[in-house]
Amino acid sequence: MSAVITLNGQRTLITGGSRGIGRAAAILFAEAGSDVAFNYVRDEKAAAEVKEAVESRGRLCLVRKADLARREDAAALAGAVADAWGGVDILVNNHGIWTYLEMGEGNVEAWKTTMEVNLDGVYYLTDAVVPQMKARSKGCIINVGSTAGIRGEAHHSHYAATKGALNALTKSWSSELAPFGIRVNCVAPGWVDTDMSAGSFADPAFRESIRQSIPLKRIPPAEDIAGPILFLASDLARHITGAIINVNGGAVLCG
């Protein structure tokens, strides 16, 4: 086993790859030698920029517009990678939305949409990819969770519920799929400096309060989350499955 992380010959599918953690992961995986496929929902220009970044590193890149809350879109995305490259070796379930929900206001739509995107979409795509991995008796699945799934989050209970569910899915799938040589793990970030948090961080006082609440006193860029994802996909983590790895600067110390 080499001390250097290389994913030469691997085929990675990353959801939500046009921005934030997904974008950082797509570029880092390409630098490690993996071909990269990813989906986007709205921003075609951002997706094209990530595709160019991956290909500039000498790797193949496949991009599809897909709403993973729709089972047919998830199946089509998995099928497109299988048709183009023969299958998926590494799946990174990164996509998700983070919206406001105040209990007692009857906001069923916010609840339903978050469940469909953050949870149903993960199930649909993973269910479509697993047969490809089983056929080769090898694979790696990495779910991107959140500290909210561990400690909860006021006014974002629907988001926290989906991330807590990802923890349960990670542990359940790791046991179920281990006999097929498939590892399943989760990376759970805290606050990250991405588009998703840009609205909250527009208030300098709030941003500073968050920075001060983190023991390492820094709000990480997306690359700081992509690194642990890459580690879990590599042979250096070949004996790790069912793990929830917190990447939050010490803000939450349980898993």
WOPEDA-V307957 format. One record per pair of residues at least 6 apart in sequence whose ideal C-beta (glycine too) atoms are under 6 Angstrom apart, sorted by the first residue. I is the first residue (numbers start at 1). J is the second residue. If there is no record, write none. Layout:
i	j
I	J
I	J
This chain:
i	j
1	235
5	32
5	234
6	32
6	33
7	32
7	33
7	34
8	33
10	34
10	89
10	90
11	35
11	85
11	88
11	89
12	29
12	34
12	36
12	90
13	37
13	81
13	88
13	91
14	22
14	25
14	26
14	38
14	92
14	94
15	39
15	93
15	94
15	95
16	22
16	94
16	95
17	26
17	38
17	50
18	40
18	43
18	46
18	47
18	50
19	46
19	195
20	194
20	195
20	222
21	94
21	222
21	225
22	94
23	50
24	222
24	223
24	226
25	92
25	226
25	229
26	36
26	38
26	50
26	54
27	53
28	226
28	230
29	36
30	36
30	54
30	57
30	59
31	57
35	59
35	60
36	54
36	61
37	62
37	81
39	64
39	66
39	77
40	47
40	65
41	67
47	63
51	61
51	63
54	61
55	61
62	84
64	77
64	80
66	73
66	77
67	73
68	74
68	121
68	125
69	116
69	117
69	120
69	121
71	124
74	124
74	125
74	128
75	128
78	128
78	129
81	88
82	132
87	132
88	129
88	132
90	140
90	233
91	129
91	141
92	142
93	122
93	143
94	144
96	118
97	117
98	159
98	196
99	110
100	155
101	107
101	110
101	158
102	155
111	158
114	158
114	159
118	162
119	162
119	165
133	139
133	182
134	180
137	180
137	181
138	181
139	182
140	183
140	233
141	184
142	185
142	229
142	232
143	166
143	170
143	186
144	187
145	163
145	166
145	167
145	186
145	188
146	163
146	188
147	188
147	190
147	248
147	252
148	159
148	160
148	163
149	160
149	163
149	164
149	167
150	252
151	252
152	160
153	160
167	244
170	184
170	186
171	242
173	184
174	184
174	241
174	242
183	241
184	241
185	232
185	243
186	244
187	228
187	229
187	245
187	247
188	244
188	246
189	225
189	247
190	248
190	251
191	210
191	219
192	220
192	222
192	225
193	219
193	221
194	222
201	207
211	219
214	249
214	251
215	249
215	250
216	249
216	250
225	247
228	245
228	247
231	237
244	255
246	252
246	255
